[in-house]
Amino acid sequence: MKALCIVILILVIVVALFLVGIHIKPRPFPPFPRSAKSILKTIPLPDGLPKPVERFYQLIYGENIPVIDSAIVSGRLRLRIMGITFPGRFRFVHETGKGYRHYIETTLLGFPIMKVNEFYLNGKGRLELPFGISESPEIDQGGNLGMWAESTFFPAIWLTDPKVRWEPLDQDSSILVVPFGEQEERFIVRFDSQTGYLKLMEAMRYKSAGDKHKVLWLAETLKWGSIDKHNLMIEGSATWLDEGKPWAVFTVDDVVYQVNVSEYLQAHGL
């Protein structure tokens, strides 16, 4: 009987620590080192954009659109795994419009319990989890859509990349057409009618390797703001329509543009 009581007490303590632990935010990753202060090159805001798109870019950048070739974005997140939402932190490394590397740590009591490396390079996706590696055409398609949706961290790329174009839809929405190898993918992009800021991107995406059917995927912008005088999405979420609630919510702590990421893209971990 005494042994049973001890076991029950240990289980209660473990459960209590777990329930407390999933509500403790980890410390942010250290800011990525800055090089000498560089001034971003710009191009004029193009003519002929759909009205809600033109209004959005005037809010974010004015009449001069920065040319951003690379970005390193760091922050904290909430990630839902098997119905349980864990805190965590992330670093996303982008060669804008070409590829990315994601490094994610989920945490408990502020300490890492799972580390994820995800890549989308040269048109191929690779998801490296502690319990296996996923590579497939479906992962490639999801990686490409993820790359373009994450460009809310540097939305200038949707104007400066010649392979991207905007098409009109209605007074508060437009279609964003992006390349995917020799093909194209489309987002429906919705803007807030009151503020003019981008609020939602919708696309059909494969959930997992081997899937036969795509699911509507929603990338929602929850907050726009400024970091180091750069205007960008500083909080956003990702949701599968058939699940009904976000599986990930990202909050940005740090962003660096125009750094050499050629080696960092190929690395693992922080």
Secondary structure as UniProt FT lines:
FT   HELIX           2..21
FT   TURN            22..23
FT   STRAND          42..44
FT   HELIX           51..60
FT   TURN            61..63
FT   STRAND          64..66
FT   STRAND          70..81
FT   TURN            82..83
FT   STRAND          84..95
FT   TURN            96..98
FT   STRAND          99..108
FT   TURN            109..110
FT   STRAND          111..121
FT   TURN            122..123
FT   STRAND          124..129
FT   TURN            130..131
FT   STRAND          132..134
FT   HELIX           137..149
FT   HELIX           150..153
FT   TURN            155..156
FT   HELIX           157..160
FT   TURN            162..163
FT   STRAND          165..170
FT   TURN            171..172
FT   STRAND          173..180
FT   TURN            181..182
FT   STRAND          183..191
FT   TURN            193..195
FT   STRAND          198..205
FT   TURN            209..210
FT   STRAND          215..227
FT   TURN            228..229
FT   STRAND          230..240
FT   TURN            241..243
FT   STRAND          248..257
FT   TURN            262..263
FT   HELIX           264..266
//
